[in-house]
Amino acid sequence: SPLSPASLEVMQAGMLCVLVVCATSSSSDWAPKTLMEPFRVKVVEPITLTTRAERERALARAGFNLFKLHAEDVILDFLTDSGTGAMSCAQWAAMIEADEAYAGANAWLKFEESFHELFDFAHLLPTHQGRAAERLLFGELGGKGKTFISNTFFDTTRANVESTGATCIDLPATIEDRNAGFGGNIDLHGLRMLLQRGRLSGVVLTATNNAGGGQPVSLANMRATSKLCREAGVPIILDGCRFAENAYFISRGEPGMVGTPIVEIVREMSTLFDIMTMSAKKDGLANTGGWLAVRDDALAESLGQRLILTEGFTTYGGMAGRDMAAIAVGLREVTDESYLRYRTRTVAYMAQRLKELGVPFVEPPGGHAIYLHAGAMLPSMPAHELPGQAVACALYLEGGLRACEIGDLMFKPSVGAKPRRQLVRLALPRRVYTQAHVDYSIEVVARVNKLCKADQLRGLRITRGEASPLRHFTAEMEPLHTGEIVKHPGRGRDES
């Protein structure tokens, strides 16, 4: 006779699931429910398990700026997912095989071929990373008196626009868009109003919307934005750093698109834009590299001359041949659905556990990071005391996690501006950390949340570099009042 079902909770490889053990488990439609990493570990890098006392000294030496920490002093590094991923054996093999010819390298031809398999742009200009593409583009299109619109500008994009004297305006998603699972959308009503006023120089859609919580942009929103911009004669620009993750969310949740192959979605996405900037350090699955892609022949010619002047010749653009070879392979690997399922489910699992533990974060989670709501964790701490940085420092002190503040430290508030959300981003490097690393991180975040509830965290003041346009990279700070971030730090058995 059949056995009674018995439930066993399994936490493995980015998901929480229940396996039912029964005598009839040999049925032909049975399959494991556990979602495991779709790769094997081939090379390992040791982690230095620092003590709390060592981390206190390291943080003080860094001026309480996590960007200034030595990597060996960090246990788990969630500062960014840019260029921090693990490359595949196929990518390493391609790098060894790649040639380093100055012009017309075979590695460039392979990179160009992989690019055109996915994206519908006539011209591809390689750059050494995404912000180089931004600098080239906005150096050409920007200038005093010009205005650019976005679903939300990220830090380097905003800085490259504003460095030309142009103005940035954010039009984040509506509540309805957020509730529908596409919180990265641009506000179409606001866009129509601004387009009607005229004199816009460009519209940038960042997919996924990094500064807005890593939320995806729906294909319907892209189509509508493209139609409005092209009718108004305004260039529409795709910041496509996480294009594959965005396409995966479309394939999983957008009406009419569920089940559509990732490559088909990416291809259609690209047809809706006139220009694309890209950091291949994200969804290129590489450690460096990027590109600028355009349709217009005259614009491509002008940008190509700028490229030669500052980055290099148009068939390498500041990259080595081995870098282009790695991207050529990475562009094929990143659209693999098993990889994207594992990638997004790991973030979803982390979000699920944090929600159960009462930790506030941006919901629903995106595909590459968890964005903690530092303002909600520290509701009595004013924004000018940098609650996001306080939480980020506490994560490091309590468990050796390095995260990134996205709030009033990263984006200096302007007079009369709407208050910004105070967030802390934990960006997961691609194909780097295991389930145990994720579970450890959840424990540390829960610990810091408890300290916040007990009013144990202090704010900070900037002591150096306050006026810098990208001040979060270089500023130095100090804790207010007692000189400590955490008033009464708890000690583990081994102080780790």
Secondary structure, 3 states (H helix, E strand, C coil): CCCCCEEEEEECCCCEEEEEECCCCCCCCCCCCCCCCCCCCCCCCCCCCCCHHHHHHHHHHCCCCHHHCCHHHCCEECCCCCCCCCCCHHHHHHHHHCCCCCCCCHHHHHHHHHHHHHCCCCEEEEECCHHHHHHHHHHHHCCCCCEEEECCCCHHHHHHHHCCCCEEEECCCCHHHHHCCCCCCCCHHHHHHHHHHCCCCEEEEECCECCCCCECCCHHHHHHHHHHHHHHCCCEEEECCCHHHHHHHHHHHCCCCCCCCHHHHHHHHHHCCCEEEEECCCCCCCCCCEEEEECCHHHHHHHHHHHHHHCCCCCCCCCCHHHHHHHHHHHHHCCCHHHHHHHHHHHHHHHHHHHHCCCCECCCCCCCEEEEEHHHHCCCCCHHHCHHHHHHHHHHHHHCEECEEECCCCCCCCCCCCCCCCEEEEECCCCCCCHHHHHHHHHHHHHHHHHHHCCCECCEEEEECCCCCCHHHHCEEEECCCCCCECCCCCCCCCC
